[in-house]
Amino acid sequence: MKAKGFVHKYGDNVDTDVIIPARYLNSSDPAELAKKCMEDIDKDFVNRVKKGDIMVAGKNFGCGSSREHAPIAIKTAGISCVIAENFARIFYRNAINIGLPIIECEEASKEIEAGDEVEIDFDTGMIYDRTKNTEYKGQAFPEFMQKIINSEGLINYINNQ
């Protein structure tokens, strides 16, 4: 499985309250959540993001509350993968549960820039910055996690078994 898109770049400690502000949690509709994704740190994100784009961030991405709304908003907005130096553990688990691919790679998170075209091979964990002609080795998912992501989330995976 692969992803390819243009990069939206953020820094360290992007918390779930920034990804989807609490004032919008009265909706569980993924499309409504996606319309407000990243609003508090990047007002224009929802107007710029295209299906398949990649989000790149620094350390501790998804920290804060344990809401599943955050990875749902990101995925439904069109992001095909989030690359970060590391993820808050609850965000990591929630992302896998809803089928949002995420990859930890310190070097890629520091060197890839906003607007770069990036391709990711989920089977190998390889990240290719096509703009800069560089490559990075991210952490590939174990096979069982790839099956969950390919099924668009844990519930679909279980239902298909």
NORHUCOR-V727441 format. One record per helix or strand. SS is the DSSP state (h for helix, s for strand). FROM is the first residue (numbers start at 1). LEN is the number of residues. Records with the same first field share a line. If there is no record, write none. Layout:
SS = FROM-LEN + FROM-LEN
This chain:
s = 2-8 + 15-1 + 54-4 + 61-1 + 63-1 + 81-4 + 87-1 + 102-3 + 117-5 + 126-4 + 134-4
h = 16-4 + 22-3 + 30-5 + 45-4 + 69-9 + 89-10 + 106-6 + 143-8 + 154-7
